[in-house]
Amino acid sequence: LTIPEAYRDAIRPGERTPAATRFLTDAALKPGDRFIPLVQATEGDYTGTVAAVFDLSSDLTGAVIVSAFQGEYRGITEDRQAVMLSRAYVIALHSGVERMFWYNLRARENDPYYNEDHFGIVHRDLSPKPAYLAMRALNRARPVGSVPLAGDLCTGSLYTAGWKRPDGQTGWAIWTTGPAARQQVRWDGTVKAAFDYLGRDLALDDLTEKGTLSAQNSVVYLVGPERVYP
């Protein structure tokens, strides 16, 4: 696999080498559109793009991010789906995305071995999966009408996204992309509420140890501090 230098810190392949049977090109783009390769794969004398951004500025506008990897994402647990949902929404909203739609709401669950039968955030009988609880926790932390705060989303492997809520309070989402570890995270102001990615309330004593926050792969939400920083 080849990842352009500009994206190597952001794109980290898993432990297994993923396979791809479909490849992306710029053949259908129009003047003004851009094709931005993110990951390329080579076998023998053939090199193909397996992940890319289609930056559209012709008769269509917007951007489409496509990954054609096969087999890399078929082992996701329900809890991991919840972690990925909360992080994906926070990143998108912080980046200025106005609408984001999760595919899909209800899992068909007809075939236990077919991944697309399990994409939903509620089960076949409409009982909530962890991803549904993660969506509810996100809406609790970041109500409709919240506005993202300016600033860098990440410092190294530590992510801190902030927003101003309609009630005037500031909300934060904190996580790390590296191994779960104690990381130095400080804040200015008072923590009014703290809960995890599933909406479970956390006592401040559970969050801190000698002035450090337990930043993990899953999101921790804080409501109240005016500033959060490493």
N, C-alpha and C positions, 0 to 999 in steps of 0.2 A: 504494500500500500504506500502511496505517496500523498502527503498532505502538504499543501503550500505553507511556507514558513509563517505567513501572517496568521494562520489559523491553528497552528500546532498546539498552542496552549489551550485552545477551546475545544478541540476535537481529539478525544482520547479513545482509540479503539479498545475493545474489551480484550480479555486474555486470549480468547479464541480468535483465529484469523477468520473473518467473515467471508462468506462466498457471495458472488454476484452473478446473475445470469442476464441482467438487463443493464444497458448502458445509456447514458444521457448525451445528447448532442445539441448544438445550436442550429440545426438544420431548418427548424420552423420559425425561427425568430425573425422579426422585422426590423428595419432601420430604427435605431434608438434603443432597442432592447440589448441587454447584456447577459452573457452566459458566464457564470463565475464558478469554476470547478472548486469543490471542497476536498474531495477525496478521489484519487485515481488508482486503478489497479492494473498491474501488468502481468501477463503470462506469455512467455515466448516473445514474439515480436509484436504483440498487440497490447496497446494501452487504452483503456476506456475509463470514462468518468462515471463513478457510481454514486456520487453525491454532489449536488450543485445547487446554486441559486439562479433562478431565472428572474432577472431584474427587468420588469416590463415598463417601457416608457413610450410605447407606440399607440395603436388604437386601444390596447389594453394597458392598464397601469397597475402597479403593485409589485409584489414579489412572491415567488413560489419556491419553497425549499423542498427538495426531493432527495430521498435516500432510497437507493435500489438494492441495498444489502439484503441478502436472504439468510435466514437461519440464525442471525445474531440476536434476535429479539423474541424468540419463541419460549424462553424460559422465565418470563416475568411473573412474579408472584402477585397476588392481589395487594399486598402491602406495598410492594415496589411500585405498582401502578399508582397508588395513592401518593407516594413520594414524588414520582415523576410528574403527576398532574399538578401538584401544588407548586413545584419548582417551575414548570413550563408556563403556568399562568402568571406567576410573579415576574419572570423574565420578560414575557411578552408585554405585560401591562407597563412595566418599568421602561420598556423600549418604545412606548408610544402606540402600541397596538390598541385599537378601540374596540374590536370585537374578536373573540376567539371562541371556536366551537369545538367541543371534545367529541370525537367519534368513538362510541355513540352512547346514548343514554341507557338503553336496556340491553343486557347481554342475552343473546338467544340461548346459549348453553345447550344446544342440541348435541354437539359432539365434544366430549371432554378433551380431545386431542387436537382440535382445530383452533388455532389462536384467534381467528376472527369471530368465533362464537363467544369470546370472553372480553371483547373490547369495552363493553358497557360499564357504567359506574353503579348500576343496580342489577341485581340478579334477575333471572327470568320471572320470578314471582314478585318482582319490584322491591324486595327487601334490599337495604343499602349494602353496598360493598365498601371497603375502606376508602376507595376513591370518592364515593359520594360524601362520606364524612369529611374528607379532605376539601372537597368543594365547599361544603357548608362552613368549615373552619376558615377558609379563605374569605368567604363573604362576611363572616363575623369580623375578621381582622381588617378587611378592606371593603367597606360597604360601597354600593353604587354611588357614584359621584366623587369618589376619592381621586386625588390628583397626584401623579408621581413627583417625587422630589428630584431635583437635579443632582447629579453626582455620579461617580463611578459605581457600577454595580458590584465589582469584585476587586479584591486586593489579594493577589495570589490565588489561593484556593478558597478564600473566605468570601462569601457573598452576603452583602447587606443592602437590601432594597427598602426604600422608605417612601411614604406617601402621606399627604394631608387628607384626613377624613372629613366628611361633611360636618361632623360635630366639632371640628376645630382641633381635635387631637391628632397626633402623629402616630402612624403605625409603621412597623418594621417586620421584615422577614429576614431571618438569619440562617445560613447553613454553610456547609463546606463540601467541596467536591472531592476532597482527599479523604484519607482514613479518618474515622471518627476520633476526635482528640480534643483535649482542652486547648482552646485558643483564646488569646487575649482580646476580649471584646469589652469596650467601655461605652458608657452612655452619659449624656447630660440630661438631667430631668428625672422625673419620677415614673416608675413603671406602674401603670394603673391596672394592666392586665397582662398575663403571660400564659400562653397555651401552645400545645404542639400542633403538628400538621393534621391531627385527627380531631382537634378541638378540645383535648383534655387539658384542664387547667393545671398550671405549674406554679408551685410556690417559689418565690425568689430564691429561697435557700436551696431549692433543688437545682436552680439554674447556675449558681455561682459556687466557686470554690477558690478562696484566696484571690478574689478579684477577677477570675477568669470565667467566661461563659462556656458551657458545654456545647460547642458548635458541632453538629453532626450532619450526615448526609440528608437527613430529613429536616424540614423547616421548623424553626421555632419562631412564633410571633410575639412581638412586644407591642403594647399600646401605651403611649404616654411620653417616652423620651423624645426630646427635640432633636437629639443627634446620637447616632450610634457609629462607632469607629473602632478600628483595631488598636 
